[in-house]
C-alpha cells in the first residue's frame, strides 16, 4: 500500500528546509515513495555549501536558541536520513542554468531534470505539497 | 509485554522518533514487539498514526514522568 508524495521546494531559508525535509523524512519513514523537486531558491536546500548554513528569516534569528534547546536535528542530518530512506531529489535544470549552477555544486545522489521529470512522478501522487 | 528491542528516542525532536522507530522496526520479524521511549509530545499522536499507516499495532502505551512509552507489534 505504498503511497506517493510529491513535494516542490521553491524557497531557500532554514524554515523552508525544515518544512520540506521533516515532511519528506516522515513520509519516507511511513513507507511512502517521496520525490522533491528543488527549484529557484529551493536549490539552496541541496547546495553543498549553502545547505549547511541556511539563513533564518530576517528578524527571527532569536529562534536559534529554541531550535538548540528543542534538539531539532541539523538540516544535513535530515537530508542524510531522507536520502538513506530513498527520497528522490530532483534539481531543476532550468534554474541551475539560470543561476550558473553545476550538478557538482549540488549534493551527491541527486537527479537533475526539468518540470516534466517532476510532473511524471507527481501525476500518480496521493499527496502533493509545495513549500 | 515482551519487547525484543527497546528504542531510546528520548530528547529527539520530530521527525527523528518516527525515523528511528521505522529503522528499528525494519530489523524485527513479524509479530515481534518494539518498545519505544520518547519525550517528544508530538509522538503521542504521531506514533499511533505511523503504526496505523504502516499496518503495525500499538499494543500498549503509557506515560511516566516526561517519558512516553509505546509498545508496537510488527505486522
N, CA and C atoms of all chains as a GROMACS GRO file, in nm:
protein
  618
    1UNK      N    1   0.083  -0.120   0.000
    1UNK     CA    2   0.000   0.000   0.000
    1UNK      C    3   0.086   0.126   0.000
    2UNK      N    4   0.189   0.118  -0.081
    2UNK     CA    5   0.280   0.232  -0.090
    2UNK      C    6   0.212   0.352  -0.154
    3UNK      N    7   0.222   0.464  -0.084
    3UNK     CA    8   0.165   0.587  -0.137
    3UNK      C    9   0.277   0.676  -0.189
    4UNK      N   10   0.238   0.772  -0.263
    4UNK     CA   11   0.338   0.856  -0.328
    4UNK      C   12   0.320   1.002  -0.286
    5UNK      N   13   0.430   1.066  -0.246
    5UNK     CA   14   0.426   1.205  -0.202
    5UNK      C   15   0.518   1.288  -0.292
    6UNK      N   16   0.461   1.390  -0.355
    6UNK     CA   17   0.539   1.477  -0.444
    6UNK      C   18   0.550   1.615  -0.382
    7UNK      N   19   0.674   1.663  -0.366
    7UNK     CA   20   0.696   1.791  -0.298
    7UNK      C   21   0.772   1.887  -0.388
    8UNK      N   22   0.728   2.011  -0.392
    8UNK     CA   23   0.803   2.115  -0.462
    8UNK      C   24   0.865   2.206  -0.357
    9UNK      N   25   0.997   2.223  -0.362
    9UNK     CA   26   1.067   2.312  -0.269
    9UNK      C   27   1.116   2.432  -0.349
   10UNK      N   28   1.056   2.548  -0.324
   10UNK     CA   29   1.092   2.663  -0.406
   10UNK      C   30   1.141   2.782  -0.324
   11UNK      N   31   1.169   2.756  -0.194
   11UNK     CA   32   1.223   2.862  -0.109
   11UNK      C   33   1.348   2.811  -0.038
   12UNK      N   34   1.438   2.903  -0.005
   12UNK     CA   35   1.570   2.859   0.036
   12UNK      C   36   1.616   2.895   0.175
   13UNK      N   37   1.524   2.923   0.267
   13UNK     CA   38   1.565   2.957   0.403
   13UNK      C   39   1.565   2.834   0.493
   14UNK      N   40   1.612   2.855   0.616
   14UNK     CA   41   1.620   2.744   0.711
   14UNK      C   42   1.480   2.689   0.744
   15UNK      N   43   1.384   2.777   0.762
   15UNK     CA   44   1.249   2.729   0.796
   15UNK      C   45   1.190   2.648   0.680
   16UNK      N   46   1.218   2.695   0.559
   16UNK     CA   47   1.169   2.622   0.441
   16UNK      C   48   1.228   2.481   0.439
   17UNK      N   49   1.357   2.474   0.472
   17UNK     CA   50   1.425   2.344   0.469
   17UNK      C   51   1.361   2.247   0.568
   18UNK      N   52   1.329   2.297   0.688
   18UNK     CA   53   1.266   2.209   0.787
   18UNK      C   54   1.129   2.162   0.740
   19UNK      N   55   1.052   2.252   0.680
   19UNK     CA   56   0.919   2.213   0.633
   19UNK      C   57   0.931   2.101   0.531
   20UNK      N   58   1.024   2.118   0.439
   20UNK     CA   59   1.040   2.020   0.332
   20UNK      C   60   1.093   1.887   0.385
   21UNK      N   61   1.205   1.893   0.459
   21UNK     CA   62   1.270   1.768   0.496
   21UNK      C   63   1.200   1.694   0.610
   22UNK      N   64   1.130   1.767   0.697
   22UNK     CA   65   1.055   1.695   0.802
   22UNK      C   66   0.942   1.614   0.740
   23UNK      N   67   0.869   1.676   0.651
   23UNK     CA   68   0.759   1.604   0.586
   23UNK      C   69   0.814   1.489   0.501
   24UNK      N   70   0.922   1.516   0.430
   24UNK     CA   71   0.978   1.414   0.341
   24UNK      C   72   1.028   1.293   0.420
   25UNK      N   73   1.101   1.317   0.531
   25UNK     CA   74   1.154   1.204   0.607
   25UNK      C   75   1.040   1.130   0.678
   26UNK      N   76   0.943   1.205   0.728
   26UNK     CA   77   0.830   1.139   0.795
   26UNK      C   78   0.754   1.052   0.695
   27UNK      N   79   0.736   1.101   0.575
   27UNK     CA   80   0.665   1.024   0.472
   27UNK      C   81   0.746   0.900   0.434
   28UNK      N   82   0.876   0.918   0.415
   28UNK     CA   83   0.960   0.804   0.378
   28UNK      C   84   0.960   0.699   0.489
   29UNK      N   85   0.958   0.745   0.614
   29UNK     CA   86   0.957   0.652   0.728
   29UNK      C   87   0.823   0.580   0.738
   30UNK      N   88   0.724   0.630   0.670
   30UNK     CA   89   0.592   0.566   0.669
   30UNK      C   90   0.575   0.488   0.537
   31UNK      N   91   0.688   0.448   0.483
   31UNK     CA   92   0.689   0.365   0.362
   31UNK      C   93   0.623   0.430   0.242
   32UNK      N   94   0.635   0.561   0.230
   32UNK     CA   95   0.581   0.626   0.113
   32UNK      C   96   0.695   0.661   0.019
   33UNK      N   97   0.661   0.663  -0.107
   33UNK     CA   98   0.760   0.695  -0.210
   33UNK      C   99   0.761   0.846  -0.225
   34UNK      N  100   0.877   0.908  -0.203
   34UNK     CA  101   0.883   1.054  -0.197
   34UNK      C  102   0.982   1.111  -0.300
   35UNK      N  103   0.939   1.214  -0.370
   35UNK     CA  104   1.031   1.289  -0.456
   35UNK      C  105   1.014   1.437  -0.428
   36UNK      N  106   1.128   1.508  -0.426
   36UNK     CA  107   1.126   1.654  -0.405
   36UNK      C  108   1.187   1.721  -0.526
   37UNK      N  109   1.114   1.818  -0.580
   37UNK     CA  110   1.164   1.896  -0.692
   37UNK      C  111   1.213   2.030  -0.637
   38UNK      N  112   1.344   2.055  -0.649
   38UNK     CA  113   1.403   2.177  -0.595
   38UNK      C  114   1.417   2.279  -0.707
   39UNK      N  115   1.348   2.391  -0.692
   39UNK     CA  116   1.351   2.491  -0.796
   39UNK      C  117   1.372   2.630  -0.738
   40UNK      N  118   1.427   2.720  -0.816
   40UNK     CA  119   1.461   2.855  -0.770
   40UNK      C  120   1.534   2.851  -0.636
   41UNK      N  121   1.495   2.934  -0.539
   41UNK     CA  122   1.572   2.938  -0.413
   41UNK      C  123   1.574   2.802  -0.344
   42UNK      N  124   1.482   2.717  -0.380
   42UNK     CA  125   1.480   2.582  -0.323
   42UNK      C  126   1.609   2.506  -0.346
   43UNK      N  127   1.683   2.541  -0.450
   43UNK     CA  128   1.810   2.474  -0.477
   43UNK      C  129   1.911   2.493  -0.364
   44UNK      N  130   1.894   2.602  -0.286
   44UNK     CA  131   1.980   2.624  -0.167
   44UNK      C  132   1.980   2.501  -0.077
   45UNK      N  133   1.865   2.436  -0.069
   45UNK     CA  134   1.848   2.326   0.026
   45UNK      C  135   1.932   2.203  -0.009
   46UNK      N  136   1.978   2.197  -0.135
   46UNK     CA  137   2.063   2.083  -0.173
   46UNK      C  138   2.196   2.131  -0.230
   47UNK      N  139   2.229   2.256  -0.203
   47UNK     CA  140   2.358   2.310  -0.247
   47UNK      C  141   2.463   2.272  -0.143
   48UNK      N  142   2.571   2.207  -0.189
   48UNK     CA  143   2.672   2.152  -0.098
   48UNK      C  144   2.716   2.246   0.013
   49UNK      N  145   2.736   2.374  -0.019
   49UNK     CA  146   2.779   2.466   0.086
   49UNK      C  147   2.658   2.530   0.156
   50UNK      N  148   2.567   2.581   0.075
   50UNK     CA  149   2.456   2.660   0.131
   50UNK      C  150   2.373   2.582   0.231
   51UNK      N  151   2.354   2.452   0.206
   51UNK     CA  152   2.260   2.377   0.291
   51UNK      C  153   2.311   2.355   0.432
   52UNK      N  154   2.442   2.380   0.452
   52UNK     CA  155   2.495   2.362   0.587
   52UNK      C  156   2.467   2.482   0.676
   53UNK      N  157   2.439   2.597   0.615
   53UNK     CA  158   2.418   2.718   0.694
   53UNK      C  159   2.308   2.801   0.633
   54UNK      N  160   2.189   2.747   0.633
   54UNK     CA  161   2.077   2.819   0.573
   54UNK      C  162   2.034   2.932   0.667
   55UNK      N  163   1.992   3.044   0.609
   55UNK     CA  164   1.957   3.158   0.694
   55UNK      C  165   1.820   3.145   0.759
   56UNK      N  166   1.811   3.193   0.883
   56UNK     CA  167   1.680   3.210   0.947
   56UNK      C  168   1.613   3.328   0.878
   57UNK      N  169   1.479   3.333   0.879
   57UNK     CA  170   1.415   3.451   0.821
   57UNK      C  171   1.462   3.577   0.895
   58UNK      N  172   1.468   3.687   0.824
   58UNK     CA  173   1.514   3.811   0.883
   58UNK      C  174   1.429   3.849   1.004
   59UNK      N  175   1.496   3.885   1.112
   59UNK     CA  176   1.424   3.923   1.233
   59UNK      C  177   1.384   3.806   1.321
   60UNK      N  178   1.410   3.683   1.275
   60UNK     CA  179   1.372   3.564   1.353
   60UNK      C  180   1.494   3.492   1.409
   61UNK      N  181   1.608   3.560   1.403
   61UNK     CA  182   1.733   3.494   1.444
   61UNK      C  183   1.727   3.447   1.588
   62UNK      N  184   1.642   3.511   1.668
   62UNK     CA  185   1.636   3.473   1.810
   62UNK      C  186   1.579   3.332   1.829
   63UNK      N  187   1.523   3.274   1.725
   63UNK     CA  188   1.471   3.138   1.739
   63UNK      C  189   1.582   3.032   1.744
   64UNK      N  190   1.704   3.075   1.707
   64UNK     CA  191   1.815   2.979   1.703
   64UNK      C  192   1.829   2.905   1.836
   65UNK      N  193   1.811   2.980   1.945
   65UNK     CA  194   1.826   2.921   2.078
   65UNK      C  195   1.720   2.813   2.102
   66UNK      N  196   1.598   2.844   2.061
   66UNK     CA  197   1.488   2.748   2.077
   66UNK      C  198   1.513   2.621   1.998
   67UNK      N  199   1.570   2.636   1.880
   67UNK     CA  200   1.600   2.518   1.797
   67UNK      C  201   1.700   2.428   1.869
   68UNK      N  202   1.798   2.494   1.933
   68UNK     CA  203   1.900   2.418   2.002
   68UNK      C  204   1.841   2.348   2.124
   69UNK      N  205   1.760   2.424   2.196
   69UNK     CA  206   1.700   2.371   2.318
   69UNK      C  207   1.608   2.253   2.289
   70UNK      N  208   1.534   2.263   2.181
   70UNK     CA  209   1.440   2.155   2.146
   70UNK      C  210   1.511   2.040   2.076
   71UNK      N  211   1.645   2.053   2.061
   71UNK     CA  212   1.724   1.947   1.999
   71UNK      C  213   1.674   1.913   1.858
   72UNK      N  214   1.644   2.017   1.782
   72UNK     CA  215   1.600   1.998   1.644
   72UNK      C  216   1.720   1.951   1.562
   73UNK      N  217   1.703   1.843   1.486
   73UNK     CA  218   1.818   1.794   1.409
   73UNK      C  219   1.868   1.896   1.307
   74UNK      N  220   1.996   1.891   1.277
   74UNK     CA  221   2.052   1.982   1.175
   74UNK      C  222   2.004   1.939   1.038
   75UNK      N  223   1.997   2.036   0.946
   75UNK     CA  224   1.949   2.006   0.810
   75UNK      C  225   2.031   1.895   0.741
   76UNK      N  226   2.165   1.901   0.747
   76UNK     CA  227   2.240   1.793   0.682
   76UNK      C  228   2.204   1.654   0.737
   77UNK      N  229   2.170   1.650   0.865
   77UNK     CA  230   2.131   1.522   0.925
   77UNK      C  231   1.998   1.473   0.865
   78UNK      N  232   1.904   1.565   0.850
   78UNK     CA  233   1.775   1.529   0.791
   78UNK      C  234   1.790   1.487   0.645
   79UNK      N  235   1.877   1.558   0.575
   79UNK     CA  236   1.900   1.527   0.433
   79UNK      C  237   1.957   1.386   0.420
   80UNK      N  238   2.053   1.354   0.508
   80UNK     CA  239   2.113   1.222   0.502
   80UNK      C  240   2.009   1.114   0.528
   81UNK      N  241   1.923   1.138   0.628
   81UNK     CA  242   1.814   1.044   0.659
   81UNK      C  243   1.724   1.026   0.538
   82UNK      N  244   1.688   1.139   0.478
   82UNK     CA  245   1.596   1.135   0.365
   82UNK      C  246   1.656   1.052   0.251
   83UNK      N  247   1.782   1.081   0.219
   83UNK     CA  248   1.845   1.008   0.108
   83UNK      C  249   1.862   0.861   0.143
   84UNK      N  250   1.894   0.836   0.269
   84UNK     CA  251   1.911   0.699   0.315
   84UNK      C  252   1.781   0.619   0.302
   85UNK      N  253   1.669   0.688   0.318
   85UNK     CA  254   1.540   0.619   0.310
   85UNK      C  255   1.482   0.623   0.168
   86UNK      N  256   1.563   0.668   0.074
   86UNK     CA  257   1.522   0.659  -0.065
   86UNK      C  258   1.442   0.775  -0.120
   87UNK      N  259   1.443   0.889  -0.049
   87UNK     CA  260   1.375   1.008  -0.102
   87UNK      C  261   1.452   1.055  -0.227
   88UNK      N  262   1.376   1.077  -0.334
   88UNK     CA  263   1.439   1.119  -0.459
   88UNK      C  264   1.447   1.271  -0.465
   89UNK      N  265   1.567   1.324  -0.492
   89UNK     CA  266   1.587   1.468  -0.504
   89UNK      C  267   1.604   1.502  -0.652
   90UNK      N  268   1.524   1.596  -0.699
   90UNK     CA  269   1.537   1.638  -0.838
   90UNK      C  270   1.569   1.788  -0.841
   91UNK      N  271   1.684   1.822  -0.898
   91UNK     CA  272   1.721   1.962  -0.914
   91UNK      C  273   1.666   2.014  -1.045
   92UNK      N  274   1.616   2.136  -1.044
   92UNK     CA  275   1.555   2.195  -1.163
   92UNK      C  276   1.664   2.245  -1.258
   93UNK      N  277   1.671   2.181  -1.372
   93UNK     CA  278   1.775   2.215  -1.471
   93UNK      C  279   1.769   2.362  -1.513
   94UNK      N  280   1.649   2.408  -1.537
   94UNK     CA  281   1.632   2.546  -1.586
   94UNK      C  282   1.687   2.646  -1.485
   95UNK      N  283   1.652   2.628  -1.355
   95UNK     CA  284   1.703   2.719  -1.253
   95UNK      C  285   1.855   2.709  -1.244
   96UNK      N  286   1.906   2.586  -1.252
   96UNK     CA  287   2.051   2.568  -1.244
   96UNK      C  288   2.122   2.643  -1.356
   97UNK      N  289   2.066   2.634  -1.476
   97UNK     CA  290   2.125   2.706  -1.591
   97UNK      C  291   2.120   2.856  -1.566
   98UNK      N  292   2.006   2.902  -1.519
   98UNK     CA  293   1.988   3.047  -1.499
   98UNK      C  294   2.081   3.100  -1.390
   99UNK      N  295   2.105   3.018  -1.286
   99UNK     CA  296   2.187   3.064  -1.175
   99UNK      C  297   2.333   3.024  -1.190
  100UNK      N  298   2.364   2.956  -1.300
  100UNK     CA  299   2.502   2.914  -1.323
  100UNK      C  300   2.549   2.805  -1.228
  101UNK      N  301   2.459   2.714  -1.191
  101UNK     CA  302   2.496   2.604  -1.101
  101UNK      C  303   2.520   2.477  -1.180
  102UNK      N  304   2.622   2.402  -1.138
  102UNK     CA  305   2.651   2.273  -1.199
  102UNK      C  306   2.600   2.164  -1.107
  103UNK      N  307   2.582   2.045  -1.163
  103UNK     CA  308   2.538   1.932  -1.081
  103UNK      C  309   2.637   1.906  -0.966
  104UNK      N  310   2.765   1.932  -0.993
  104UNK     CA  311   2.869   1.909  -0.891
  104UNK      C  312   2.856   2.006  -0.773
  105UNK      N  313   2.784   2.118  -0.792
  105UNK     CA  314   2.762   2.212  -0.682
  105UNK      C  315   2.657   2.159  -0.585
  106UNK      N  316   2.579   2.066  -0.633
  106UNK     CA  317   2.468   2.014  -0.552
  106UNK      C  318   2.506   1.880  -0.489
  107UNK      N  319   2.426   1.837  -0.394
  107UNK     CA  320   2.456   1.714  -0.320
  107UNK      C  321   2.467   1.594  -0.412
  108UNK      N  322   2.550   1.499  -0.372
  108UNK     CA  323   2.563   1.375  -0.449
  108UNK      C  324   2.432   1.298  -0.442
  109UNK      N  325   2.408   1.224  -0.545
  109UNK     CA  326   2.291   1.135  -0.544
  109UNK      C  327   2.163   1.202  -0.590
  110UNK      N  328   2.172   1.328  -0.634
  110UNK     CA  329   2.050   1.392  -0.683
  110UNK      C  330   2.037   1.368  -0.833
  111UNK      N  331   1.915   1.388  -0.878
  111UNK     CA  332   1.888   1.381  -1.020
  111UNK      C  333   1.868   1.523  -1.068
  112UNK      N  334   1.897   1.548  -1.194
  112UNK     CA  335   1.866   1.679  -1.249
  112UNK      C  336   1.764   1.658  -1.359
  113UNK      N  337   1.663   1.744  -1.357
  113UNK     CA  338   1.559   1.725  -1.458
  113UNK      C  339   1.478   1.851  -1.477
  114UNK      N  340   1.388   1.843  -1.570
  114UNK     CA  341   1.300   1.955  -1.596
  114UNK      C  342   1.166   1.934  -1.531
  115UNK      N  343   1.076   2.024  -1.556
  115UNK     CA  344   0.943   2.019  -1.496
  115UNK      C  345   0.872   1.887  -1.524
  116UNK      N  346   0.894   1.834  -1.644
  116UNK     CA  347   0.822   1.713  -1.682
  116UNK      C  348   0.870   1.592  -1.602
  117UNK      N  349   0.998   1.592  -1.566
  117UNK     CA  350   1.052   1.484  -1.484
  117UNK      C  351   0.973   1.477  -1.352
  118UNK      N  352   0.949   1.596  -1.296
  118UNK     CA  353   0.873   1.600  -1.170
  118UNK      C  354   0.726   1.567  -1.196
  119UNK      N  355   0.671   1.624  -1.299
  119UNK     CA  356   0.528   1.602  -1.327
  119UNK      C  357   0.499   1.454  -1.352
  120UNK      N  358   0.593   1.387  -1.415
  120UNK     CA  359   0.575   1.246  -1.443
  120UNK      C  360   0.562   1.167  -1.313
  121UNK      N  361   0.639   1.207  -1.213
  121UNK     CA  362   0.630   1.142  -1.082
  121UNK      C  363   0.502   1.187  -1.011
  122UNK      N  364   0.473   1.318  -1.021
  122UNK     CA  365   0.362   1.377  -0.945
  122UNK      C  366   0.224   1.335  -0.997
  123UNK      N  367   0.218   1.293  -1.121
  123UNK     CA  368   0.085   1.263  -1.176
  123UNK      C  369   0.017   1.147  -1.103
  124UNK      N  370   0.096   1.060  -1.044
  124UNK     CA  371   0.037   0.948  -0.969
  124UNK      C  372   0.051   0.968  -0.818
  125UNK      N  373   0.077   1.091  -0.776
  125UNK     CA  374   0.097   1.115  -0.633
  125UNK      C  375  -0.035   1.118  -0.558
  126UNK      N  376  -0.032   1.067  -0.434
  126UNK     CA  377  -0.151   1.074  -0.348
  126UNK      C  378  -0.152   1.206  -0.273
  127UNK      N  379  -0.032   1.259  -0.250
  127UNK     CA  380  -0.019   1.386  -0.177
  127UNK      C  381   0.080   1.473  -0.254
  128UNK      N  382   0.042   1.597  -0.277
  128UNK     CA  383   0.132   1.692  -0.342
  128UNK      C  384   0.144   1.816  -0.255
  129UNK      N  385   0.266   1.857  -0.226
  129UNK     CA  386   0.288   1.970  -0.136
  129UNK      C  387   0.383   2.070  -0.200
  130UNK      N  388   0.360   2.196  -0.172
  130UNK     CA  389   0.450   2.300  -0.223
  130UNK      C  390   0.499   2.385  -0.106
  131UNK      N  391   0.629   2.403  -0.100
  131UNK     CA  392   0.687   2.487   0.006
  131UNK      C  393   0.773   2.596  -0.055
  132UNK      N  394   0.459  -0.753   2.878
  132UNK     CA  395   0.477  -0.715   2.736
  132UNK      C  396   0.622  -0.742   2.698
  133UNK      N  397   0.646  -0.845   2.619
  133UNK     CA  398   0.783  -0.884   2.588
  133UNK      C  399   0.835  -0.818   2.462
  134UNK      N  400   0.903  -0.707   2.481
  134UNK     CA  401   0.962  -0.641   2.365
  134UNK      C  402   1.095  -0.708   2.334
  135UNK      N  403   1.124  -0.727   2.207
  135UNK     CA  404   1.253  -0.786   2.171
  135UNK      C  405   1.360  -0.678   2.163
  136UNK      N  406   1.314  -0.553   2.159
  136UNK     CA  407   1.411  -0.444   2.148
  136UNK      C  408   1.353  -0.318   2.211
  137UNK      N  409   1.438  -0.241   2.279
  137UNK     CA  410   1.394  -0.113   2.334
  137UNK      C  411   1.468  -0.002   2.260
  138UNK      N  412   1.389   0.091   2.207
  138UNK     CA  413   1.447   0.204   2.135
  138UNK      C  414   1.443   0.328   2.224
  139UNK      N  415   1.559   0.382   2.255
  139UNK     CA  416   1.564   0.504   2.335
  139UNK      C  417   1.567   0.624   2.242
  140UNK      N  418   1.452   0.690   2.228
  140UNK     CA  419   1.443   0.808   2.140
  140UNK      C  420   1.421   0.934   2.224
  141UNK      N  421   1.461   0.927   2.350
  141UNK     CA  422   1.439   1.040   2.440
  141UNK      C  423   1.524   1.160   2.397
  142UNK      N  424   1.466   1.279   2.406
  142UNK     CA  425   1.539   1.401   2.374
  142UNK      C  426   1.539   1.434   2.225
  143UNK      N  427   1.487   1.345   2.144
  143UNK     CA  428   1.486   1.369   2.000
  143UNK      C  429   1.358   1.441   1.958
  144UNK      N  430   1.374   1.533   1.863
  144UNK     CA  431   1.259   1.608   1.813
  144UNK      C  432   1.207   1.547   1.683
  145UNK      N  433   1.082   1.578   1.654
  145UNK     CA  434   1.018   1.535   1.530
  145UNK      C  435   1.105   1.573   1.410
  146UNK      N  436   1.128   1.490   1.311
  146UNK     CA  437   1.066   1.359   1.290
  146UNK      C  438   1.154   1.243   1.335
  147UNK      N  439   1.258   1.270   1.415
  147UNK     CA  440   1.354   1.164   1.448
  147UNK      C  441   1.294   1.043   1.518
  148UNK      N  442   1.201   1.062   1.616
  148UNK     CA  443   1.145   0.942   1.679
  148UNK      C  444   1.078   0.847   1.578
  149UNK      N  445   1.014   0.905   1.478
  149UNK     CA  446   0.948   0.822   1.376
  149UNK      C  447   1.052   0.753   1.288
  150UNK      N  448   1.153   0.830   1.248
  150UNK     CA  449   1.256   0.774   1.161
  150UNK      C  450   1.330   0.660   1.232
  151UNK      N  451   1.363   0.684   1.361
  151UNK     CA  452   1.435   0.580   1.438
  151UNK      C  453   1.346   0.458   1.460
  152UNK      N  454   1.217   0.483   1.484
  152UNK     CA  455   1.124   0.372   1.504
  152UNK      C  456   1.115   0.287   1.378
  153UNK      N  457   1.106   0.356   1.264
  153UNK     CA  458   1.098   0.283   1.137
  153UNK      C  459   1.222   0.194   1.118
  154UNK      N  460   1.339   0.253   1.146
  154UNK     CA  461   1.463   0.178   1.125
  154UNK      C  462   1.472   0.058   1.218
  155UNK      N  463   1.431   0.080   1.343
  155UNK     CA  464   1.436  -0.030   1.440
  155UNK      C  465   1.336  -0.138   1.401
  156UNK      N  466   1.220  -0.096   1.355
  156UNK     CA  467   1.114  -0.190   1.318
  156UNK      C  468   1.156  -0.275   1.199
  157UNK      N  469   1.234  -0.217   1.109
  157UNK     CA  470   1.280  -0.290   0.990
  157UNK      C  471   1.362  -0.413   1.028
  158UNK      N  472   1.421  -0.408   1.148
  158UNK     CA  473   1.507  -0.520   1.189
  158UNK      C  474   1.431  -0.629   1.263
  159UNK      N  475   1.303  -0.602   1.291
  159UNK     CA  476   1.224  -0.701   1.364
  159UNK      C  477   1.153  -0.797   1.268
  160UNK      N  478   1.113  -0.911   1.325
  160UNK     CA  479   1.032  -1.007   1.249
  160UNK      C  480   0.886  -0.977   1.277
  161UNK      N  481   0.802  -1.022   1.186
  161UNK     CA  482   0.659  -1.004   1.203
  161UNK      C  483   0.613  -1.065   1.336
  162UNK      N  484   0.530  -0.990   1.411
  162UNK     CA  485   0.477  -1.041   1.538
  162UNK      C  486   0.562  -1.000   1.658
  163UNK      N  487   0.685  -0.954   1.633
  163UNK     CA  488   0.771  -0.911   1.744
  163UNK      C  489   0.733  -0.770   1.787
  164UNK      N  490   0.767  -0.739   1.913
  164UNK     CA  491   0.727  -0.610   1.969
  164UNK      C  492   0.847  -0.519   1.992
  165UNK      N  493   0.831  -0.394   1.953
  165UNK     CA  494   0.933  -0.292   1.975
  165UNK      C  495   0.883  -0.198   2.084
  166UNK      N  496   0.969  -0.171   2.182
  166UNK     CA  497   0.934  -0.076   2.288
  166UNK      C  498   1.008   0.055   2.259
  167UNK      N  499   0.933   0.165   2.260
  167UNK     CA  500   0.991   0.294   2.226
  167UNK      C  501   0.975   0.392   2.342
  168UNK      N  502   1.082   0.459   2.377
  168UNK     CA  503   1.076   0.564   2.479
  168UNK      C  504   1.102   0.698   2.412
  169UNK      N  505   1.011   0.793   2.431
  169UNK     CA  506   1.031   0.924   2.369
  169UNK      C  507   0.985   1.034   2.464
  170UNK      N  508   1.041   1.153   2.443
  170UNK     CA  509   0.997   1.268   2.521
  170UNK      C  510   0.929   1.370   2.430
  171UNK      N  511   0.913   1.334   2.301
  171UNK     CA  512   0.851   1.423   2.204
  171UNK      C  513   0.698   1.414   2.216
  172UNK      N  514   0.635   1.522   2.260
  172UNK     CA  515   0.491   1.518   2.281
  172UNK      C  516   0.415   1.495   2.151
  173UNK      N  517   0.476   1.537   2.041
  173UNK     CA  518   0.414   1.512   1.910
  173UNK      C  519   0.400   1.364   1.880
  174UNK      N  520   0.486   1.284   1.944
  174UNK     CA  521   0.484   1.140   1.920
  174UNK      C  522   0.357   1.075   1.974
  175UNK      N  523   0.292   1.142   2.070
  175UNK     CA  524   0.167   1.089   2.127
  175UNK      C  525   0.066   1.060   2.017
  176UNK      N  526   0.058   1.148   1.920
  176UNK     CA  527  -0.031   1.124   1.807
  176UNK      C  528   0.042   1.063   1.688
  177UNK      N  529   0.170   1.099   1.675
  177UNK     CA  530   0.244   1.057   1.557
  177UNK      C  531   0.272   0.907   1.552
  178UNK      N  532   0.312   0.851   1.665
  178UNK     CA  533   0.347   0.709   1.661
  178UNK      C  534   0.226   0.620   1.632
  179UNK      N  535   0.109   0.645   1.698
  179UNK     CA  536  -0.009   0.566   1.659
  179UNK      C  537  -0.046   0.586   1.511
  180UNK      N  538  -0.033   0.709   1.461
  180UNK     CA  539  -0.065   0.735   1.320
  180UNK      C  540   0.033   0.662   1.229
  181UNK      N  541   0.160   0.662   1.271
  181UNK     CA  542   0.262   0.591   1.193
  181UNK      C  543   0.231   0.441   1.190
  182UNK      N  544   0.200   0.386   1.308
  182UNK     CA  545   0.170   0.243   1.318
  182UNK      C  546   0.050   0.208   1.230
  183UNK      N  547  -0.051   0.293   1.237
  183UNK     CA  548  -0.173   0.268   1.160
  183UNK      C  549  -0.142   0.265   1.010
  184UNK      N  550  -0.069   0.364   0.963
  184UNK     CA  551  -0.046   0.368   0.818
  184UNK      C  552   0.057   0.265   0.774
  185UNK      N  553   0.135   0.212   0.868
  185UNK     CA  554   0.230   0.108   0.830
  185UNK      C  555   0.174  -0.031   0.857
  186UNK      N  556   0.056  -0.036   0.916
  186UNK     CA  557  -0.010  -0.165   0.940
  186UNK      C  558   0.030  -0.232   1.071
  187UNK      N  559   0.111  -0.166   1.154
  187UNK     CA  560   0.152  -0.224   1.282
  187UNK      C  561   0.048  -0.194   1.390
  188UNK      N  562   0.063  -0.262   1.505
  188UNK     CA  563  -0.038  -0.246   1.609
  188UNK      C  564   0.024  -0.191   1.737
  189UNK      N  565  -0.035  -0.083   1.789
  189UNK     CA  566   0.009  -0.031   1.920
  189UNK      C  567  -0.057  -0.119   2.025
  190UNK      N  568   0.022  -0.198   2.096
  190UNK     CA  569  -0.038  -0.289   2.192
  190UNK      C  570  -0.044  -0.228   2.331
  191UNK      N  571   0.039  -0.130   2.356
  191UNK     CA  572   0.037  -0.067   2.488
  191UNK      C  573   0.103   0.069   2.480
  192UNK      N  574   0.058   0.157   2.568
  192UNK     CA  575   0.114   0.292   2.569
  192UNK      C  576   0.104   0.344   2.712
  193UNK      N  577   0.209   0.405   2.762
  193UNK     CA  578   0.199   0.467   2.894
  193UNK      C  579   0.291   0.586   2.906
  194UNK      N  580   0.259   0.671   3.004
  194UNK     CA  581   0.338   0.791   3.024
  194UNK      C  582   0.393   0.789   3.166
  195UNK      N  583   0.523   0.811   3.178
  195UNK     CA  584   0.585   0.806   3.309
  195UNK      C  585   0.674   0.927   3.322
  196UNK      N  586   0.641   1.013   3.413
  196UNK     CA  587   0.709   1.143   3.422
  196UNK      C  588   0.699   1.212   3.286
  197UNK      N  589   0.812   1.241   3.225
  197UNK     CA  590   0.808   1.309   3.095
  197UNK      C  591   0.821   1.210   2.980
  198UNK      N  592   0.837   1.083   3.014
  198UNK     CA  593   0.868   0.984   2.911
  198UNK      C  594   0.741   0.911   2.865
  199UNK      N  595   0.722   0.911   2.735
  199UNK     CA  596   0.609   0.840   2.676
  199UNK      C  597   0.663   0.707   2.623
  200UNK      N  598   0.592   0.600   2.659
  200UNK     CA  599   0.638   0.468   2.615
  200UNK      C  600   0.533   0.401   2.527
  201UNK      N  601   0.580   0.343   2.419
  201UNK     CA  602   0.492   0.270   2.329
  201UNK      C  603   0.544   0.129   2.309
  202UNK      N  604   0.451   0.036   2.296
  202UNK     CA  605   0.487  -0.099   2.256
  202UNK      C  606   0.414  -0.124   2.124
  203UNK      N  607   0.489  -0.147   2.020
  203UNK     CA  608   0.428  -0.164   1.888
  203UNK      C  609   0.466  -0.301   1.831
  204UNK      N  610   0.361  -0.372   1.790
  204UNK     CA  611   0.380  -0.507   1.736
  204UNK      C  612   0.389  -0.500   1.584
  205UNK      N  613   0.492  -0.562   1.531
  205UNK     CA  614   0.514  -0.555   1.387
  205UNK      C  615   0.413  -0.639   1.310
  206UNK      N  616   0.364  -0.583   1.202
  206UNK     CA  617   0.264  -0.653   1.118
  206UNK      C  618   0.331  -0.767   1.043
   0.00000   0.00000   0.00000
